[in-house]
Amino acid sequence: MLETMKKNYIFAVVRGKDAEDGYQISKGAIQGGIKNIEVAYTTPGATQVIERLVEEFKEDTSVVVGAGTVMDGEMATQAMEAGAKFLVSPHYSQEVMDVAKARDTYYLPGCGTVTEIVNAVNQGAPIVKLFPGGLLGPSFIKDVHGPLPDVELMPSGGVSLENIREWRDKGAVAVGVGSALSKTVPEKGYAGVAEEAQKFVKALEG
């Protein structure tokens, strides 16, 4: 599962206005070629969205559905019971880490300093989310990899069509893309999500 997530490379960070919006954005991202779906718990009904996606794409092993903005153990448990294969948060939570370990689920905590990164890795995080990515910048990964060459880092925030390859070239093992995927929904509907997702996939391929 972890290798599939890294092969997919791009995580769609989905923040819907409601459960249906979250579902449709997620589906559009998958149709556009982004197969890691991180349903943020800022989405009303996020648990139901995860459950629906897991059921719909259970036969497609390339699609990995997880939960984002997981703030505590209760939220983590709800997400995992709905079928989430990974948990992401904007910070490091020992409570979420403990719950994830107990259920053999990947936890990708948000970190912004080397101290936080080392702590997260020592606690078992397979990939560390760099947040806020836009503030830290691609060179942060290169700098961290000087003393810590084996740490797997994934920026979230600040990833664009223009810099996605730079993030990869600086050593990012994956990237998170959020509102950029749904920006054309008001004009184009959810077909616009698939279009934007395709652009990111093509930008990565070069």
Secondary structure, DSSP 4 states (H G I P E B T S, - for coil): -HHHHHHH-EEEEE--SSHHHHHHHHHHHHHTT--EEEEETTSTTHHHHHHHHHHHTTT-TT-EEEEES--SHHHHHHHHHTT-SEEE-SS--HHHHHHHHHTT-EEE-EE-SHHHHHHHHHTT-SSEEETTHHHH-HHHHHHHTTT-TT--EEEBSS--TTTHHHHHHTT-S-EEE-GGGTTTHHHHTTHHHHHHHHHHHHHHH-
